């Protein structure tokens, strides 16, 4: 009910809410002053007139202290008001959040000395003078007043904290998550328990003592203050410490676990040591971490069975299942004489040889900014320019083709397997393709088929790599290339002009097969200074 009322006031008052709420909340100090003076009257023989004079002076001084505290908090309250009224740029949002979350502690730090100096001490002095008490009475009176002030400070802290909740909820939805230090922004929970509970016991003890007092004067008041302090710091404090530990230990365990999860450790678990709400929270946290761990495993598997770049794109916010038309460059490579090789090898040898081959090719493709669209038996299709759109996709595709050719054929790192490579550039449709809950990011179109047909043509020209005229025209650097003429490709209506990239002045042609080296399966990265690097036309 109280939370709903606070939220309603926040919506109605807008930018005036922080100032109005704080000013009204601090007025409760007047009731605490009145109650404290009423309790003092039980210890002394006070007439109604004398009591009213002391009460009036105490209330006026208390109101002055409250007003001074509000005035000192005005800069922070104005920051909040401006943000609520619409000034919500990132810097203003951070300033408003800091002002709101730190306001309760700021008020207590600034306001706590004022009631003592402006209200409590003068009121005690006036009371002693009016009642004609000995000046030694100032000590028990002031001690009891300080207890009341401490109770008031803690009460106002909690009031203002509750009042800032709707403001912080709205600010929190507009700012990026950040770390919060309880030592800086607020009174830590352990300190609250250690202070608040003994204060409640002190106030309760003094109230009971005052109501049962027979007007014993300063001596009885002083004795009651000492006794309540002893009770609060012995029996009550022990219970407070035990209660604090029962709450804080599980919370610290949870805090440490959250920090470890933030560092990427999803194997952490919080011990469930109680059956209350904190134990329920710990169990829920463990379930959440288990879910995150499962998600991490799924993501890792996702990245294993999909190209890493495509996996990141699909998991990103920019992914759309709708197709788009764009220009890309495609690299298609295929193993020469694979049928003959497979017929003479065991299934295990076939799979191992293909895996060694692809372990060389895939990193090279990724290094040039492409991704493997699909593996097709003994071949693969790599795409440059989707989903990451590069303007120099043709350069990347040809560069990758030449590096793959050098790594696989010249070095024979894939064993007895040789490959041919075809590169084409053209417009394709890229998007999530599939059905019945199974989708795959891929590219389709005639340009894809041309890349495959160009690779098949390498068998006839005995070239290692062939590129189309479409690709050659889009190269930012004019590479040396030897024309293979204009040919008709199977299934393609228009004739296609082909070129063979030059490697150090010679066409890229396949090397003779070399026996596989089972002990060396790491990829070879060609050095651009070697004589098999692609040479740009001067």
DRENRO-205368 format. One record per residue: residue in one letter; x negated, y negated, z of N, C-alpha, C, CB in turn. Coordinates in steps of 0.05 Angstrom, whole numbers, plus 5000, padded with zeros to 4 digits. Glycine has a CB too. Example, Ala and Ser with C-alpha at 12.3 -4.5 7.8 and 13.67 -1.06 7.14 Angstrom:
<sites>
A473651145156475450905156473650665156477450895181
S474350455142472750215143474249995157471850125114
</sites>
This chain:
<sites>
X498350245000500050005000498349755000501950005024
X496249745018494549515020492949474994492649535043
X492049704982490549684957492249574935489449964949
X494849664934496649564913497149264916499249714914
X497349174942497848894947495448724938498448844976
X493048824944490548684937490348654906488048824948
X490948884892490848874863492848684852491349154852
X495248674864497348494854496448204857499948534870
X495248134880494247864885492047794865493247834914
X490347984859488147934840489347874812486348184838
X491348014804492547964778493947694777494548184771
X495247624799496747374800494947124802498747374823
X492947134818491246904823489046864803490046924851
X488147074789486147034769483546944781487046844748
X482346724769479846624778479846504806478846424759
X482146444817482346334844482146554865484846174848
X482446804857482747024876480347044895483047284861
X477847044886475647084906475646884928472947074891
X475946624921475946414942478346444961475946134929
X480746484949483146504966482946744984485646524949
X482046974973481947214990479947185013481147464973
X477547095007475547065028476446865049472846965016
X477546635041478446435060480646555078479546185045
X482546705067484646815083483647045101486946925065
X481947215090480947445105479347355130479147625088
X477847145127476247045150477946915172474146855140
X480446855165482146735186482846925208484746635173
X482347185203482847385225480947335249482447665214
X478847185244477047115266478546955287474646955256
X480546795279482046635298483546825318484046455284
X484647045308486047225325484147365344487547435309
X481747425335479747545352478847355374477247635336
X478547095368477846895388480046875409477346625375
X482546865399484846845418484947095436487546815402
X484647335424484647575440482447585461484547815423
X480047505452477747505471478247315495475147425456
X479247075489479746885511482046985529480546605499
X483947125517486147235534484947445553488347365516
X483147615543481847815560480247685582480148005544
X478847465576477247325596479047225619475747085584
X481547145611483347025631484047225653485846925618
X483747495647484447695667482347695690484647965655
X479947585684477847595704477847335722475147625691
X479247135714479246875728482046785734477646665712
X482146615755484746485762485046245744484846415793
X486546275722486746065702489745985699485646155675
X490245725699492945635694493445635665493345345706
X496045625657496745625629495645385615499845635626
X495745155628494644915615491744935610495244675633
X490245035630487345065626486745265604486045155652
X488245475603487845675582488345565554489645925587
X490445405552491145295526489045095516493845155527
X487844945535485744755527483344905517484944575551
X482445105532480145265523480745405497479345475545
X483145515494483945655469483945465445486745775472
X485045225449485045025427482244955418486544775436
X480444905438477644845431476345075417476044765456
X476845315427475645555414476545595386476245805431
X479245555381480245595354479245385334483345585355
X479045135344477944925326475044985319478144645340
X473445055338470645125333470345365315469145165359
X472145565319472045805302472845735274474046015314
X474845565270475645485243473345335229478245305244
X471945175245469645025234467445225224468444835254
X467045435240465045635232465945785207464545835255
X468445865206469546005183469345825158472446085187
X470045575161469845385138466945365128470945115146
X465145345147462245325139461345575124460545285164
X462345815133461546055119462646065091462546305135
X465145975088466445975061464945775043469445895063
X464245545053462745345037460045455028462345085053
X458745605045456145715038456445935017454645825063
X458746055016459246274997460346164970461146485008
X460945904968462145794944460645854919462445504948
X458045834917456645894892457246174881453645864896
X457246364899457846644890460846664882457246844912
X462546534897465446554891466046414864467046414913
X464546204858464946064832464046244809463545804832
X461846384813460846574792463046774786458246704801
X464246884807466347084803468746954789467247204830
X469546714798471846584786471446534757472346324801
X469146444749468646394720468746644704465846254716
X467746864715467847114700470747214697466147334714
X472247194719475047284717476647114697476347264745
X475946854695477346674677476546704648476946394686
X474546884642473946934614471046904606475546764598
X469346804623466546784615465147044620465146544631
X465047214599464247494603461947574585466647674599
X460147404579457747484564456047664582456047234555
X454147814571452648014587451347894611450548134570
X450147654609448747534632450847464654447147294624
X453047344646455147274666456247514679457347104652
X456547734663457647984675455748094696458048194653
X453148094691451248194711451248014736448448204699
X451347754732451447564754453947604771451247274745
X456247644757458747684771458747944787461147684752
X457548154775457448414789455748384814456348634771
X453348254812451648224835452948054856449048084826
X454547844848455847684868458047834882457147434854
X459547994868461748144880460848364898463548264858
X458848524889458048754905456348664929456348944887
X455048434927453448344950454848144968450948214940
X457348074961458847864976459247945005461447804963
X460148185012460648255040458148225057461648545043
X455848325048453348305063452448015065451148475050
X452847865043452047585043453547425064452447455015
X456147475065457847335085456947395114460747405081
X456347655119455647735146452947605153455448035148
X451047615135448447495141448547195146446447555118
X450247065130450446775132452346685154451346655106
X454446845158456546765177456046845206459246875168
X454547055210454247165237452946965256452547405236
X450846815249449746615268451646385274447146515258
X453346315255454946075258456946095281456446015233
X458446315284460346335306459046315333461946585305
X456546425335455146415361454446135368452646595360
X453345985348452345715354454645515354450345635333
X456545545336458645335333461145395349459445315304
X461645645355464145725368463745845396465745915351
X462246065397462146205423460746055445460646465418
X458345955440456945815461458345565471454145735451
X459345385453460745145462463345215477461444965439
X464745425468467245505481466645605509468745715465
X464545765512463845855539463145625558461546065537
X461645435547460845205563463245045572458845025548
X465144995553467544845559469244995580469244795534
X469445265577470945425596469845405624471145705587
X467145425626465845405652466445135665462845455650
X466244925648466644655659469544615668465944445638
X471544705652474344665659475044825683476144735635
X474145075685474845245707473145195732474645535699
X471045045729469344985752467745235761470944895775
X466845395741465245635748462345565751465645845726
X460945745764458045725766456745765739456845915787
X454645625733453445645707452245925701451245435704
X451846075722450846355717452946515702450146485743
X455446435703457646575689457246575658460346465696
X455546395649455046375620454046635608453146145613
X452546785624451247025613453247255608449147125632
X454947335627456947545620458947445600458347635645
X459747185601461647085581460447095553462446795588
X458047015550456747015524456247295514454146855525
X455547475532455047755524457647885514454047925548
X459847835528462447935518463247805492464647895539
X462647545489463247405464461647525440462747105467
X459147585445457547695424458647965414454547735433
X459648135433460848385426463248335408461748545451
X464948135415467248075399466447975372468947865414
X464247815371463347705345462247935327461047495349
X460848125339459948355323462248515312458148535340
X464248555329466648695319467948545296468748735342
X468148285299469348115278467648125252469547825288
X465048125255463348135231463748395216460348105239
X463748625230464148875217466948895204463749105236
X468948785218471648785207471848625181473648675228
X470548385182470648215158469048335135469547935165
X466948475141465348615121467148815106462948765133
X468648975121470349175109472649045094471449365130
X473748825105475848675091474948585064476748435108
X472748445063471748325038470948545018469348145043
X469748765028469048985011471549104997467649205027
X473749135013476249235001477349024981478249295023
X477148774988478148564970476748544944478148304984
X474148614944472548594919472948844901469648554926
X474249044911474549294895475849244868476149494911
X478149114866479349074839477548904821482048944841
X476148714832474248554816472048734805473148314833
X470848894823468649064814469549284794467349204839
X471949374797472949574778473049454750475749674786
X473949204748474149074722471449004711475948824723
X469648904729466948834720465449084711465348684742
X465849304727464449554720465149664693465049754741
X467649614684468449704657467149544635471449704654
X465949314642464749144621461749144621465748854626
X460449284640457549274642456449554638456649154669
X453949574630452649834627451949934655450149804610
X451950204658451250314684448450234693451550624684
X448150204719445550134729445150244757445149824730
X442850234767442250334794443150134815439350394797
X443950234838444850074860443250154885447850104865
X442049964898440550014923442249924946437849864923
X443150124963444850054985443349875005445750315000
X440749905007439249735026439349435017436349825028
X439649384991439549114981442348994979438249104954
X444249144969446949044963448849064986448049174939
X448449245004450549295024449249415050452649495013
X450949435070450049565095450149865090451849485119
X447950015092448050305087450150445104445250425091
X451150665094453250815108452350905135454051055091
X449850995138448951085164448950855184446151195162
X448050615175448050385193450950305201446650155180
X452750335182455550265189456650445211457350295163
X456050705208457050885229455750835256456551175220
X453150785255451650735280452450475294448650735275
X453450285278454250025290457250015295453449795271
X458850105276461750075278462950235301463050145252
X462150485303463450655323462750565351462550945319
X460250505358459650395385461050135389456650365388
X461349965369462749705372465649755380462549545347
X466849945366469650005373469850105402470850225354
X468050275410468050365438467550135458465950585442
X465749955451465249725468467749555471462949555457
X469049485449471449315450473649465465472349245422
X473949725460476049875474475549875504476250155463
X472949925511472349935539472749665553469450015543
X472049445540472449175552475449115554471048965535
X477049195535479949145536481149295560481349225510
X480449545562481449705585480549595611480650005583
X477949515613476949405638478349145645473949355635
X478848975625480148715630482948755640480148545605
X484448945627487248985635487449095663488549165615
X485449235672485549355699483949185719484349635699
X483048955711481548775729483448635748479848575713
X482448575772483948425792482848145796483948585818
X481848035774480847755776478247745791482847585789
X476447935785473947945800471947745791472748215797
X472447585770470647375762468247475746469747225786
X466247315746463847365730462447625737461947135732
X462547685764461147935772462448175760461147955803
X465148195761466448425749466148425719469448415756
X466348195706465948185677463148275669466447895667
X461148185684458448275678458148575682456448125695
X459248685703459048965708460449125686460349035736
X462849035678464349175657462749175631467049045653
X461548955624459948945600457649135601458848655595
X456249155624453949335627454949625624452549295654
X457149695638458149965637458950055609460550005656
X460449875595461249945568458849975549463149735557
X456849805553454349835537452950095542452449605543
X452850185568451650435574453150665562451450475605
X455750655564457450875552456950885522460450835559
X457050645509456750635480454050735470457250355470
X451950685486449250765478448351035488447350555487
X450051175502449351445512451251655501449251455543
X453551685515455451885507456551825479457851905527
X457451585474458651515449456551525426459851235450
X454151435432452051425411451351705402449551275421
X451251895421450552165413452652275393450452345438
X455252235399457352315381457052175354460052275393
X456351915355456151765331453851875313455651475337
X451551935326449352045311450052315298446852075329
X451352485313452052745303454052715279453352925324
X455952535283457852485261456452375236460152295271
X454652195241453152075219451652285203451251855229
X450252455218448652665204450452855189446952815225
X452752925200454553115187455652995160456953185205
X455652735159456652605134454252545115458152345140
X452152435127449952335110448152565098448152155127
X447752785113446052995102447153105076445853215122
X449753185075450753275049450653065027453653375052
X451152815035451052595015448152555004452052335027
X446152585022443452555013442652794995441452545037
X443653035001443253264984444353214956444453524996
X446853104956448153034931446652814916451052944936
X445652624931444152404918441552504905443352194939
X440152684918437752804907438352964882436252974927
X440553114884441353284861442153114837443753464869
X443552894842444252714820441752604806446052484830
X439752534823437252424812435852634794435452334835
X435952884803434653094787436153144761434353344804
X438753134762440353164738439652934718443353174744
X439452694729438652464713435952504699438652214729
X434252664712431552714701431652954682429552764723
X433953074678434253294659434153574671432053274639
X434253594697434153854710437053944715432653844737
X438054144699440754234701440954504717441954274674
X438754574730438754814746439154754775436154974742
X439454504782439754424810442554494820439154124814
X442754554846445354604858445354484886445854914860
X447554374894447854254920448954464940449754004919
X447654504963448754704982451454614993446754745005
X453354784993456054735004455954825033458354874987
X455754635051455354705080457854645097453054555091
X459854515085462354455100464754535083462454155108
X466954555097469454625082471254385079470954845097
X470254145085471953905083471653775055471153705105
X472453515054472353375028469453355017473453095031
X467453335035464653315025463853585013462753235048
X464653805026464054065015465454104988464854285034
X467854004986469354024961467953864939472253924964
X466853624947465353464928462853604919464653194941
X461453734937458953884930459654104910457553984955
X461754254916462554474898463354374871464854634911
X464754144870465554024844463053934829467453794848
X461053824843458553744830457153984818456753604850
X457054204833455754444822457154544797455654664843
X459854534797461354614773460654424750464354614779
X460454174755459853974734457054034722459953694745
X455054084740452354134730452254394714450354154754
X453854584723453954834707455054784679455755044722
X457054614678458154534652456154384635460654364655
X454654204647452554064633450354254623451353844651
X449654444640447654644632448554804608446954824655
X451154884609452255024586452254854561455155124593
X452954604564452954424542450154384530454154144550
X448154374548445354354539444654604523443454314563
X445454844532444855084518446155084490445655334534
X448654994490450154984464448754784445453054904469
X447954564456446654364440443954464429446154104456
X442554614446439954734437440454934414438454864460
X442555104419443255294398444255154373445455494408
X445754944376446654774354444354674338448354544365
X442254574352439954474337438254694325438254314356
X438554944335437055164324438255264297436955404343
X440955274297442255374273443055154253444755524281
X442654904261442954674243440354514242445354494252
X439954374220437754184220438053984242437554044192
X435853924256435953754280437153484273433153714291
X436453374250437453104242440453114238436053014216
X441453334226444353364222445753404248444953594202
X444553564266445753614292446053354307444053814308
X443953184307444152924321446252754309441352784320
X446452754282448452594268451252684276448052604238
X451752944276454453044282455152984311454553354278
X453252994329453752934357453952634363451653054375
X453152464344453152184348455952064345451252044330
X456351814354458951684351459551604323459051444369
X457451584306457851494278458751714259455451374268
X459051964269459752184252462752174244459152454265
X463252204219466052214209466252464191466751954193
X468452604195468952844179469752784150471053024192
X470452534145471152454118468752434100472652184118
X468952534075466652524057466152254046467152714035
X463652204038462751954026461152024001461151784046
X461251853981459651883957457251703958461351823931
X454951823953452451663955450351803937451451643984
X448251653932446051753916443851863934444851533898
X442952113928440852243944438952383924442052443964
X436752473936434952643921434852913934432052523920
X434853123917435053393927432653553918437553533917
X431653713936429353893931430354183933426953843951
X430154333912430954613913428454783907433154673892
X427954963926425655143921426555433923423355093942
X425155603909425955883908423456053905427955943884
X423556303915421256483915421056613888421456693938
X418756613876418256753850418157053855415656653837
X419357203837419157503837419957613864416357593830
X422057493877422757593904423957873903424757393916
X425457933882426658203880424558423880428458223855
X422458373865420258573864418958603891418258493842
X418458373904417258383931418958533951416658093941
X421658473950423458593970423658893966426158463968
X423458983941423759263936421459423946424159313906
X419159303949416759443958416159403988414259353942
X417859234001417359174029419659284047416958874034
X419059314072421159394091422859144098419959514117
X425359194108426958964115425558774135429559054127
X424158894154422758734174420558564161421458904196
X419158674141417158524127418358294111415458704109
X420658344099421958144083422757904100424458254068
X424057964123424957754140422557604151426657864163
X420457744159418157614171416757434150416157824181
X416657524125415357364104416957114098415057534079
X419557144097421256904092421056704115424156984087
X421056804139420856624163418256474163421156784189
X416056624156413456484154413456264133411156684149
X414756334111414956134089416455884098416356264065
X418755934110420455704118419255554141423255804125
X417655684158416255544179414255344168414755744198
X413355384144411555194131413154974118409855334110
X415355044104416854854088418554664105418754994069
X419954764125421854594140420554364154423354764161
X418354394168417054164181416153954160414654244197
X415254044137414453844116416853684107413153984092
X419053814102421553674094422353474116423853874090
X422353554141423053374163421153144165423153524189
X418553194161416652974163417052764142413853094161
X418152834119418752644098421552524100418352774071
X422952584122425552464126427852614114425552184116
X427452854105429653014093430653214113428753154068
X432753354105433753564122434553804104436253474139
X434354044115435054284101438054314101433654534113
X439254284078442154304076443054594079443154194049
X441654774067442355054070440055234061444955124053
X440055474073438255684064439855874046436955844088
X438855934023440256104004438556353998441055953978
X438656544016437056784013434056714014437656913987
X432756733991429856673990429256393981428556873970
X431356223981430955943973432255753993431955883946
X431755493989433055304006433555043991431355244031
X435554894000436254633988435754424010439154623978
X434054234004433454014022434553754010430453984028
X435653584027436853334018435353094031439953324025
X434852894015433652644024435452414018430852604010
X436252274039438152044036440852084049438451984007
X441352314061443752364076443252584097446052454056
X444152564121445852344131444352084136447252424156
X441652094140440051854143439651734115437351914157
X440551484111440351364085437751214081442751174080
X436051324064433451194057433551084029431151394061
X432650844025432550733998430450873981431950433999
X428350973994426151103979426451413980423451023991
X428951503978429351793980427951953958432351853980
X427751833934426351973912423352013919426651813886
X422051803929419251823938418952043959418251553948
X420752043978420652243999420952523988422752184020
X422852563970423252833959420852933943425752833942
X419752753926417452833909414952873927416852623888
X414652703947412352733965412552993980412252503985
X414953063990415353324004414853553985418153344016
X415853533960415453753941412453803936416853693914
X410953593932408053623927406653743951406853353919
X407453653975406153753999406854054004406953594024
X409454113999410254394001408754573981413354423997
X408554473956407154623936404254673944407254483910
X402954463954400154493963399854683986398954223970
X401754664005401554834030402155124024403354734051
X404055174007404955454002403355583980407955453996
X403255453957401955593934398955573935403055473909
X397855343938394855313937393555463961394055023937
X394755433985393655564008394655844013394155394033
X396855913999398056184001398656254030396256393989
X399756054045400256094073402656284078400755834087
X404256324058406656494062406156784052409056384047
X403756864050403157134042403257164012405057324055
X404557374002404657433974406757263959405157723969
X408257103974410456963962409556703949412556903983
X410456653925409956403911412756273907408456443884
X412756013904415255873901415155683877415955713926
X417555623866417855403847419755193859419055513820
X419354943852420854723864421954553842418954553883
X424554483845425854293827426954063843428154433812
X426553823833427553573847429353423828425153403857
X431653333837433453173822434652953839435753343809
X435352733826436652513840439352453827434852253840
X441352413843444052353832446052303853444952573813
X448452243845450652193864451952453871452751993851
X452452473898453752713908455952633928451652903922
X457552823936459452783958458252913983462252893951
X457952754005456752854030458952844051454252694038
X459153054067461053054089461353324102463752964079
X463153344121463653594135465453764118464853544163
X464453994109465954164091466454434105464454204064
X468854534103469554794115472454804122467854834141
X473254994139475955034146476255234168477655124122
X478655254179479355444201477455404225479055734191
X476855144230475255084253472255104249476055254276
X471355174225468555194219467754994198467755494210
X466054804205465254594187462154594185466254324198
X461254494162458354474157457854214142457254714142
X455954054152455353804137453753884113453653604155
X454653814089453353894065453753694043454354174056
X452453734020452853563997453653743974450153403989
X455553633957456453783934456553603910459253913939
X456453713886456653563862454753673841455853273867
X455153573817453553673794450553623798454353533769
X449753413812446953353816445553573832446553093830
X447153713850445953933865445354163847447954023888
X447254223829446854443810444454393792449354493793
X444054143784441754073767439154143781441853783759
X438954073807436454133822435854433821436754033851
X437954593824437554883824436654973796440155023832
X437954863775437254943748434354853741439254833728
X433554623751430854523745428854713758430554233756
X429354803782427454993794427255253778428355063823
X429555343767429455583751427755543726432355673743
X427755293716426155233692423155263697426854953682
X422255243722419455263727418355533719418855203757
X419955733719419056003711418356003681421256213717
X419755843665419255843637416855663629421755753622
X416555433644414355253638411855323653415154963644
X412055513672409855593689408755353705407555703672
X410655173713409954953730410655023759411354693721
X409254903777409854933805412154753813407354863822
X412254513803414254313810415254183784413154103830
X417854143782419053993760420953783772420554173740
X420953543762422753333770424253233746421353103785
X426653123750428253023728427452733722431253043734
X428252633699427852353692429352173712428752293663
X431652263722433152103741431452043766435752243749
X430052253775428252223798425952043792427352503809
X424652093769422251933761422851643760421152033735
X425251573749425951283747426251153774428451253730
X426951303795427451183821425051193839429751323834
X422851283830420451283846419351003848418251473834
X418750913873417750643876414850623867417950563906
X413350843868410650853857410751033833408650963879
X409550943811409551103786407451323788408950923761
X408451563793406651793795405851893767407952023811
X403451993766402552133742404352373738399552213743
X405452403714407152633709406952703679410152573717
X407052953673406853043646409553133636404753273643
X410453033614413153093604413353383596413852903581
X415553503602416253773592418553763572416953953616
X419053523562421053493542423953493553420853713522
X425753463535428653463542429753743536430253243526
X430953853556431954133554434854143562430254323571
X436054363553438854413562438754623584440654523538
X440154553606440154733629442754883630439754573655
X442655123640445055293641447255163658444355573651
X449555143646451855023660451954723661451855133688
X449954583649449854293649450354203621447054193660
X452354023617453153933591451053773577455753783592
X449953573591448053383579445153493581448253113592
X443553453561440753533563439253373585439353503536
X437253483597435853363619432853343612436253523645
X431653113616428853073611427353153637428252783603
X425253313634423753413657420853323656423853723657
X419653293680416953213683415653393704416652913691
X413053443700411453593720409553393734409853823707
X409853353760407953173774405153263771408753153804
X403253073770400453143766399053153794399052933748
X397653363799396053393823393153353815396553663837
X392053113823389253053816388653083786387353223833
X390552983770390152983741390953243727387252933736
X392053433741392953683728395853733736391153923735
X397453863719400153933727400154123750401754053703
X402254093767402554273790403354553780404554163810
X401554743781402155013772401755203795400355093747
X403155433795402955623817400255753818405155833815
X399355803842396755943846397256243844395555873873
X395056383841395256673842395956763870392556803833
X397556983873398357073899395957163915400357293897
X396057113941393957193960395257353982392456943972
X393957563991395057734012395657574037393057964019
X397857644051398557484075396557524097401357564084
X396157314113394457324137396357324162392457084138
X396657554174398557584196397757424220398957864203
X395157364222394157234246394356924244391357304252
X395056824221395156534217397956464206392856434199
X399656364223402356294213403056004219404356474226
X400955834226401655564230401655414203399655424249
X403255194201403455054176400954894171405854864177
X400154874146397854714138398954444128396154854116
X397954224139398753964130396653854111399253764154
X397153824085395053734067394153454074396153744038
X391553414070390353154074390652994049387353174083
X391552744052391952574028389352524014393352314036
X387052564027384552514014383552753998382452444035
X384952984000384153213985384753183955385453463996
X383553353939383953323910386553443901381653443896
X388253543919390853643910393153453918391353913922
X392453203926394453003933395552883908393352783951
X398152803909399352663886397952403882402352623890
X397152343857395652093852397551893838393252153833
X397951653850399551453838398251343813400251223857
X399851263794398751133770397650863777400951113747
X395250803769394050533776395550313762391050533769
</sites>
